[in-house]
């Protein structure tokens, strides 16, 4: 506890006829409150806790001494005043109902800062029977340099844990207000690093899972398509070996290109492990068949044909030469590219000999034949629209499923789910009525009244920046 001589702070002094005369503590004007705060500022010239003798019942002398030492040795300069609420009221003890303080909220603590004139943390605890009578706690930190401390949070913790016990409240305040309020990035950095690590593990694990699922699908496709491609490679190889030798430079060069293309297809098929390999093989086979058609045209003295889409009914027939109307068993009539042989059968009213895959025609193979068709119709040999909707549906379904397993797509779905849930929560909360502001009492705000005055004391010529603060009646 401060020395007993400090009890003079309980009296306001006024001058009359050049003499100092003591007046009643029940001062009845605003000037008396300002003079009282001047006296409190004198008691707070050094960091620590000062308890007004008229508020001594709130804190025992031994407890007050311990708190004074704790505040004086805190990392931040803390000046804490415990004062009667009536001394902060212009009407003093004359007010019969309620209590209206001259300075409300953080401004009360700032008034002490103005008078002391030293940067630091200032806390005022007004002692009364209830919040209605002016009981509360208000604090603020003013400083231009140095760290920011958790003043506002310290006040909330003090009230929530210990009100209306003044000693424990001050103890909790000193403990929490000694913590530096680091910039957000410093507090978040360790968590952000951990979150980034977890996110990286999730991203890598999701990517690996997506790849495994795709590989499993592609292996199933390969099991269906590889026998078909092996058959086609052997067929083309046999056909190439029967090509006649010639002394014509152009024909000889084209023959060599055909041999090289078929050999590339054979080598790629031997190493096939994914849909991209299947698509490359069928694209090479389509190119080889087109070059064979070009070689035959040169041998027969005809112009080299334009590169066209494969025969729709069977890509092994080579490039298409005509177009015919065709109606699938289930679907509308459409125009399809065909070779001369298939065109003759359609014209004769006969069913074309379609390439078979499993139990039906190859265009009915679904996802297993997507890469096979894409290589013939959208490979290096050219790009044409496949005239059957079943392939488009199978391709869209397959690629969409693969994409949905990727981390970016899963993250997007989670974001949409969170946004939808937040929207539903906001919509449901909008049905209720919003509460009004805080009122006095336990858990109340800074104060029910407004600051009636804002003056600057004689301690400092200007205020340093407000770094943190808060207050509550309780």
Secondary structure per residue as TSV (DSSP state, phi and psi in degrees):
chain	resnum	aa	ss	phi	psi
A	1	X	-	360.0	147.6
A	2	X	-	-65.7	163.7
A	3	X	-	-60.0	153.3
A	4	X	G	-63.3	-22.8
A	5	X	G	-61.0	-19.9
A	6	X	G	-72.8	-4.6
A	7	X	G	-63.7	-12.7
A	8	X	G	-62.7	-21.3
A	9	X	G	-65.9	-15.4
A	10	X	G	-77.8	-10.2
A	11	X	S	-112.2	143.0
A	12	X	-	-95.4	144.9
A	13	X	E	-113.0	141.8
A	14	X	E	-135.6	159.5
A	15	X	E	-110.3	141.8
A	16	X	E	-150.2	123.0
A	17	X	T	55.9	34.5
A	18	X	T	78.7	3.9
A	19	X	E	-115.0	147.2
A	20	X	E	-86.0	125.4
A	21	X	E	-126.7	132.5
A	22	X	E	-74.7	137.7
A	23	X	-	-115.4	174.3
A	24	X	-	-66.0	141.0
A	25	X	S	-64.0	-18.6
A	26	X	S	-83.8	59.1
A	27	X	-	-59.5	145.2
A	28	X	-	-121.0	28.3
A	29	X	S	-149.0	169.1
A	30	X	H	-68.5	-31.9
A	31	X	H	-60.5	-32.8
A	32	X	H	-66.0	-36.5
A	33	X	H	-65.0	-42.8
A	34	X	H	-62.9	-41.7
A	35	X	H	-64.5	-36.1
A	36	X	H	-64.1	-42.4
A	37	X	H	-65.0	-32.6
A	38	X	H	-60.6	-42.8
A	39	X	H	-66.1	-39.0
A	40	X	H	-63.0	-40.1
A	41	X	H	-60.7	-36.1
A	42	X	H	-62.3	-41.3
A	43	X	H	-67.4	-22.7
A	44	X	T	-103.9	25.6
A	45	X	S	-59.1	-32.2
A	46	X	S	-114.7	150.0
A	47	X	S	-57.4	145.8
A	48	X	E	151.1	-165.3
A	49	X	E	-117.9	127.3
A	50	X	E	-119.8	130.4
A	51	X	E	-112.8	121.5
A	52	X	-	-60.6	134.3
A	53	X	G	-54.6	-31.4
A	54	X	G	-73.9	-7.0
A	55	X	G	-115.9	15.5
A	56	X	G	-63.6	-23.7
A	57	X	G	-67.4	-18.8
A	58	X	G	-74.5	-31.1
A	59	X	S	-140.2	132.1
A	60	X	-	-67.7	157.4
A	61	X	H	-63.5	-42.6
A	62	X	H	-65.2	-43.8
A	63	X	H	-64.1	-40.2
A	64	X	H	-64.1	-38.3
A	65	X	H	-64.8	-42.7
A	66	X	H	-62.9	-42.9
A	67	X	H	-65.9	-37.4
A	68	X	H	-60.7	-43.0
A	69	X	H	-67.0	-40.2
A	70	X	H	-63.4	-42.7
A	71	X	H	-68.6	-37.2
A	72	X	H	-67.8	-28.8
A	73	X	T	-101.4	6.0
A	74	X	S	-67.4	154.9
A	75	X	S	-57.8	-36.1
A	76	X	S	-99.7	149.9
A	77	X	-	-69.2	110.6
A	78	X	E	-112.3	128.4
A	79	X	E	-123.0	114.7
A	80	X	E	-122.0	127.6
A	81	X	E	-118.8	131.2
A	82	X	E	-110.6	111.5
A	83	X	E	-131.5	156.4
A	84	X	E	-70.1	141.4
A	85	X	G	-64.7	-31.8
A	86	X	G	-67.9	-23.3
A	87	X	G	-77.3	-10.5
A	88	X	G	-99.3	-0.3
A	89	X	S	-100.2	126.2
A	90	X	T	-55.2	-30.0
A	91	X	T	-86.5	-3.6
A	92	X	G	55.7	-135.7
A	93	X	G	-80.3	-4.0
A	94	X	G	-75.4	-20.9
A	95	X	-	-71.4	127.4
A	96	X	-	-92.9	-30.4
A	97	X	S	-124.6	126.0
A	98	X	S	66.5	-172.3
A	99	X	-	-149.8	128.0
A	100	X	-	-119.2	109.8
A	101	X	-	-79.0	148.7
A	102	X	S	-64.2	-43.6
A	103	X	S	-115.7	130.3
A	104	X	-	-112.5	153.4
A	105	X	T	66.1	-148.1
A	106	X	H	-64.5	-22.3
A	107	X	H	-59.8	-31.5
A	108	X	H	-62.6	-46.6
A	109	X	H	-66.8	-36.7
A	110	X	H	-65.2	-30.9
A	111	X	H	-62.7	-39.4
A	112	X	H	-65.6	-40.0
A	113	X	H	-60.1	-42.2
A	114	X	H	-58.3	-37.3
A	115	X	H	-81.1	-37.0
A	116	X	H	-75.6	-41.7
A	117	X	-	78.1	20.0
A	118	X	-	-122.6	131.2
A	119	X	-	-61.2	145.8
A	120	X	E	157.4	-162.0
A	121	X	E	-104.9	129.2
A	122	X	E	-121.2	133.7
A	123	X	E	-133.9	133.6
A	124	X	E	-121.0	127.6
A	125	X	E	-114.6	117.0
A	126	X	E	-96.3	128.4
A	127	X	E	-94.5	127.9
A	128	X	-	-161.2	176.3
A	129	X	S	-76.6	-26.2
A	130	X	S	-157.6	170.9
A	131	X	T	-63.9	-32.4
A	132	X	T	-64.0	-30.7
A	133	X	T	-89.0	5.5
A	134	X	T	104.6	7.9
A	135	X	-	-71.9	128.4
A	136	X	E	-174.2	179.8
A	137	X	E	-141.3	129.9
A	138	X	E	-139.2	135.0
A	139	X	E	-143.4	159.5
A	140	X	E	-158.0	149.7
A	141	X	E	-114.5	124.4
A	142	X	E	-115.9	126.2
A	143	X	-	-170.4	152.0
A	144	X	S	-95.8	-32.1
A	145	X	S	-123.9	173.2
A	146	X	S	84.6	178.1
A	147	X	-	-75.2	164.0
A	148	X	-	-99.9	137.0
A	149	X	B	-109.7	160.0
A	150	X	-	-79.9	64.7
A	151	X	H	-69.1	-51.4
A	152	X	H	-60.1	-44.7
A	153	X	H	-66.0	-35.7
A	154	X	H	-64.2	-38.4
A	155	X	H	-65.4	-43.9
A	156	X	H	-62.2	-43.9
A	157	X	H	-64.2	-40.9
A	158	X	H	-61.8	-44.8
A	159	X	H	-68.7	-45.1
A	160	X	H	-65.4	-33.4
A	161	X	H	-91.4	-33.1
A	162	X	H	-131.3	-10.7
A	163	X	T	-59.5	142.3
A	164	X	T	-99.6	29.3
A	165	X	-	-82.1	109.2
A	166	X	H	-66.0	-44.0
A	167	X	H	-59.4	-55.7
A	168	X	H	-59.0	-33.5
A	169	X	H	-64.1	-44.1
A	170	X	H	-65.3	-40.5
A	171	X	H	-60.3	-45.9
A	172	X	H	-65.5	-39.4
A	173	X	H	-61.0	-47.8
A	174	X	H	-60.1	-41.4
A	175	X	H	-64.3	-48.0
A	176	X	H	-75.0	-39.1
A	177	X	H	-71.2	-7.3
A	178	X	T	-83.5	-8.6
A	179	X	S	-85.3	134.3
A	180	X	B	-77.4	132.2
A	181	X	-	-84.4	89.8
A	182	X	-	-66.5	156.7
A	183	X	-	-56.1	151.0
A	184	X	H	-54.6	-38.5
A	185	X	H	-66.1	-27.3
A	186	X	H	-73.9	-36.6
A	187	X	H	-74.0	-34.2
A	188	X	H	-83.1	-24.7
A	189	X	H	-52.2	-50.0
A	190	X	H	-62.2	-40.7
A	191	X	H	-67.6	-37.8
A	192	X	H	-64.2	-39.5
A	193	X	H	-62.2	-44.4
A	194	X	H	-64.5	-41.0
A	195	X	H	-64.7	-38.6
A	196	X	H	-64.1	-39.6
A	197	X	H	-63.4	-43.8
A	198	X	H	-64.3	-42.5
A	199	X	H	-62.0	-39.6
A	200	X	H	-64.4	-41.6
A	201	X	H	-64.2	-41.7
A	202	X	H	-63.5	-44.0
A	203	X	H	-62.6	-46.3
A	204	X	H	-64.8	-42.0
A	205	X	H	-65.2	-40.0
A	206	X	H	-66.6	-40.9
A	207	X	H	-62.1	-44.0
A	208	X	H	-64.1	-40.9
A	209	X	H	-63.6	-40.5
A	210	X	H	-64.1	-40.4
A	211	X	H	-65.2	-39.8
A	212	X	H	-64.6	-41.6
A	213	X	H	-64.1	-41.4
A	214	X	H	-66.0	-41.1
A	215	X	H	-62.3	-38.5
A	216	X	H	-63.5	-42.6
A	217	X	H	-63.7	-44.3
A	218	X	H	-68.3	-31.3
A	219	X	H	-66.4	-38.4
A	220	X	H	-64.8	-40.9
A	221	X	H	-61.9	-43.0
A	222	X	H	-63.6	-36.4
A	223	X	H	-61.9	-31.5
A	224	X	H	-83.4	-41.3
A	225	X	H	-87.3	-32.0
A	226	X	H	-58.9	-41.7
A	227	X	H	-60.1	-38.3
A	228	X	H	-64.1	-44.0
A	229	X	H	-70.5	-36.9
A	230	X	H	-59.7	-42.5
A	231	X	H	-61.8	-42.4
A	232	X	H	-70.2	-37.8
A	233	X	H	-64.6	-43.3
A	234	X	H	-63.0	-43.7
A	235	X	H	-60.4	-45.6
A	236	X	H	-67.4	-38.3
A	237	X	H	-61.4	-43.7
A	238	X	H	-63.7	-38.0
A	239	X	H	-68.2	-37.7
A	240	X	H	-66.4	-35.9
A	241	X	H	-67.7	-18.9
A	242	X	T	-92.3	-1.7
A	243	X	S	-65.4	133.2
A	244	X	-	-70.4	147.9
A	245	X	-	-77.6	151.9
A	246	X	-	-149.8	154.2
A	247	X	S	-92.3	-6.6
A	248	X	-	-69.0	125.9
A	249	X	H	-62.8	-44.2
A	250	X	H	-63.6	-44.3
A	251	X	H	-68.3	-37.8
A	252	X	H	-65.7	-41.4
A	253	X	H	-64.6	-38.9
A	254	X	H	-68.5	-37.3
A	255	X	H	-61.6	-41.9
A	256	X	H	-63.6	-40.9
A	257	X	H	-61.3	-39.3
A	258	X	H	-64.9	-44.3
A	259	X	H	-60.5	-44.2
A	260	X	H	-64.5	-40.7
A	261	X	H	-65.3	-43.2
A	262	X	H	-65.5	-38.1
A	263	X	H	-65.6	-39.2
A	264	X	H	-62.3	-40.6
A	265	X	H	-63.7	-41.5
A	266	X	H	-63.5	-45.1
A	267	X	H	-64.5	-42.2
A	268	X	H	-65.8	-36.8
A	269	X	H	-67.3	-37.6
A	270	X	H	-61.8	-31.2
A	271	X	T	-102.5	8.5
A	272	X	-	-61.1	132.9
A	273	X	-	-141.4	-4.0
A	274	X	S	-151.0	173.4
A	275	X	H	-63.7	-32.6
A	276	X	H	-61.1	-35.9
A	277	X	H	-67.9	-42.3
A	278	X	H	-60.7	-44.3
A	279	X	H	-64.5	-37.6
A	280	X	H	-66.1	-40.4
A	281	X	H	-63.7	-49.4
A	282	X	H	-65.5	-33.1
A	283	X	H	-64.7	-42.0
A	284	X	H	-65.5	-39.2
A	285	X	H	-65.8	-39.6
A	286	X	H	-63.8	-38.8
A	287	X	H	-66.0	-41.5
A	288	X	H	-62.3	-41.6
A	289	X	H	-67.0	-36.0
A	290	X	H	-65.8	-40.6
A	291	X	H	-67.1	-32.3
A	292	X	H	-64.1	-41.3
A	293	X	H	-63.1	-37.3
A	294	X	H	-66.5	-40.8
A	295	X	H	-64.1	-42.8
A	296	X	H	-63.0	-38.0
A	297	X	H	-65.1	-39.7
A	298	X	H	-66.5	-39.6
A	299	X	H	-65.4	-32.4
A	300	X	T	-93.4	2.0
A	301	X	T	76.0	20.6
A	302	X	-	-98.6	161.8
A	303	X	-	-66.0	151.8
A	304	X	-	-65.4	127.2
A	305	X	-	-71.2	154.7
A	306	X	-	-71.5	144.5
A	307	X	-	-71.2	124.5
A	308	X	-	-126.9	173.9
A	309	X	-	-65.7	153.3
A	310	X	B	-62.7	163.5
A	311	X	-	-61.0	126.2
A	312	X	S	-60.3	-43.0
A	313	X	S	-70.8	-31.2
A	314	X	-	-157.4	108.0
A	315	X	G	-59.1	-19.5
A	316	X	G	-69.1	-15.3
A	317	X	G	-74.1	-10.2
A	318	X	-	93.5	-167.9
A	319	X	B	-63.5	148.3
A	320	X	-	-74.2	152.3
A	321	X	-	-121.3	-16.0
A	322	X	E	-145.5	179.5
A	323	X	E	-133.1	142.2
A	324	X	E	-137.5	154.9
A	325	X	E	-81.4	134.7
A	326	X	E	-144.0	140.3
A	327	X	E	-120.2	116.0
A	328	X	-	-69.2	163.6
A	329	X	S	-54.2	-37.8
A	330	X	S	-127.6	98.6
A	331	X	S	155.2	175.9
A	332	X	-	-90.0	161.1
A	333	X	E	-67.3	140.6
A	334	X	E	-147.2	163.1
A	335	X	E	-90.0	132.4
A	336	X	E	-128.6	145.9
A	337	X	E	-78.8	136.7
A	338	X	E	-138.7	162.1
A	339	X	-	-86.0	174.6
A	340	X	H	-61.1	-41.3
A	341	X	H	-63.1	-47.5
A	342	X	H	-69.2	-33.4
A	343	X	H	-62.9	-40.8
A	344	X	H	-64.7	-38.9
A	345	X	H	-68.4	-40.9
A	346	X	H	-63.5	-43.1
A	347	X	H	-63.9	-30.6
A	348	X	T	-85.1	0.2
A	349	X	T	79.6	15.7
A	350	X	-	-96.8	155.0
A	351	X	-	-74.8	129.9
A	352	X	-	-63.8	153.9
A	353	X	-	-86.3	93.7
A	354	X	-	-80.2	150.7
A	355	X	-	-66.7	127.8
A	356	X	E	-96.4	145.3
A	357	X	E	-146.6	110.8
A	358	X	T	70.2	-123.8
A	359	X	T	-96.8	0.7
A	360	X	E	-150.2	-169.4
A	361	X	E	-68.1	156.8
A	362	X	G	-63.2	-28.6
A	363	X	G	-73.9	-5.6
A	364	X	G	-100.6	9.5
A	365	X	-	-77.5	-6.8
A	366	X	G	66.6	-142.8
A	367	X	G	-64.2	-29.2
A	368	X	G	-63.7	-26.7
A	369	X	G	-107.1	8.4
A	370	X	H	-60.5	-50.9
A	371	X	H	-65.6	-36.4
A	372	X	H	-58.8	-47.7
A	373	X	H	-71.4	-40.4
A	374	X	H	-60.5	-37.1
A	375	X	H	-65.5	-38.5
A	376	X	H	-75.5	-34.7
A	377	X	H	-106.6	-16.2
A	378	X	E	-140.1	40.7
A	379	X	E	-106.1	-162.0
A	380	X	T	-67.9	-19.6
A	381	X	T	-71.2	-23.5
A	382	X	E	159.7	-179.6
A	383	X	E	-139.2	117.7
A	384	X	-	-139.8	157.6
A	385	X	-	-82.2	126.5
A	386	X	-	-74.5	122.8
A	387	X	S	-82.4	45.8
A	388	X	-	-146.8	127.1
A	389	X	H	-68.8	-24.0
A	390	X	H	-60.7	-37.2
A	391	X	H	-67.9	-41.8
A	392	X	H	-61.7	-42.3
A	393	X	H	-65.8	-43.2
A	394	X	H	-65.1	-41.3
A	395	X	H	-64.6	-45.3
A	396	X	H	-62.3	-41.9
A	397	X	H	-64.7	-43.4
A	398	X	H	-65.8	-50.0
A	399	X	H	-68.6	-34.7
A	400	X	H	-65.9	-40.0
A	401	X	H	-66.0	-42.5
A	402	X	H	-61.8	-43.5
A	403	X	H	-65.2	-34.5
A	404	X	H	-67.4	-20.9
A	405	X	T	-85.8	-10.3
A	406	X	S	-75.3	154.1
A	407	X	H	-58.6	-41.4
A	408	X	H	-63.0	-42.5
A	409	X	H	-67.9	-39.9
A	410	X	H	-66.7	-38.6
A	411	X	H	-64.6	-39.0
A	412	X	H	-64.3	-40.2
A	413	X	H	-65.2	-41.0
A	414	X	H	-63.7	-39.6
A	415	X	H	-64.0	-41.8
A	416	X	H	-65.5	-37.8
A	417	X	H	-65.2	-43.1
A	418	X	H	-64.0	-42.7
A	419	X	H	-63.7	-40.5
A	420	X	H	-65.5	-42.6
A	421	X	H	-64.9	-40.0
A	422	X	H	-64.5	-39.9
A	423	X	H	-64.0	-41.2
A	424	X	H	-65.7	-38.6
A	425	X	H	-65.4	-41.2
A	426	X	H	-66.6	-37.6
A	427	X	H	-65.7	-40.1
A	428	X	H	-71.3	-36.6
A	429	X	H	-70.4	-25.6
A	430	X	T	-67.1	-17.1
A	431	X	T	-72.8	-24.4
A	432	X	S	-91.6	174.9
A	433	X	-	-97.6	141.8
A	434	X	-	-79.3	147.9
A	435	X	-	-77.6	162.1
A	436	X	-	-84.7	179.8
A	437	X	-	-67.7	177.0
A	438	X	-	-70.1	152.4
A	439	X	-	-117.6	175.0
A	440	X	S	-68.5	175.0
A	441	X	S	98.4	-167.5
A	442	X	T	-58.4	132.8
A	443	X	T	71.1	18.9
A	444	X	-	-82.2	174.5
A	445	X	-	-81.3	-160.4
A	446	X	S	-61.9	-50.9
A	447	X	-	-170.8	154.3
A	448	X	S	-78.7	-21.2
A	449	X	S	-97.5	173.1
A	450	X	-	-103.1	160.0
A	451	X	-	-67.6	122.7
A	452	X	-	-85.8	-27.3
A	453	X	-	-141.1	154.5
A	454	X	-	-143.2	101.0
A	455	X	-	-124.8	163.1
A	456	X	-	-110.4	129.7
A	457	X	-	-80.1	-173.3
A	458	X	S	-88.1	-4.6
A	459	X	S	-72.0	-44.3
A	460	X	-	-127.5	144.9
A	461	X	S	-76.9	-25.8
A	462	X	S	-151.1	161.4
A	463	X	-	-89.7	138.1
A	464	X	-	-73.5	170.2
A	465	X	-	-62.2	142.1
A	466	X	E	-78.8	118.9
A	467	X	E	-92.4	-37.5
A	468	X	E	-163.8	165.1
A	469	X	E	172.4	177.1
A	470	X	E	170.9	-179.9
A	471	X	E	179.1	157.3
A	472	X	E	-154.2	143.7
A	473	X	E	-85.2	150.7
A	474	X	-	-145.0	360.0
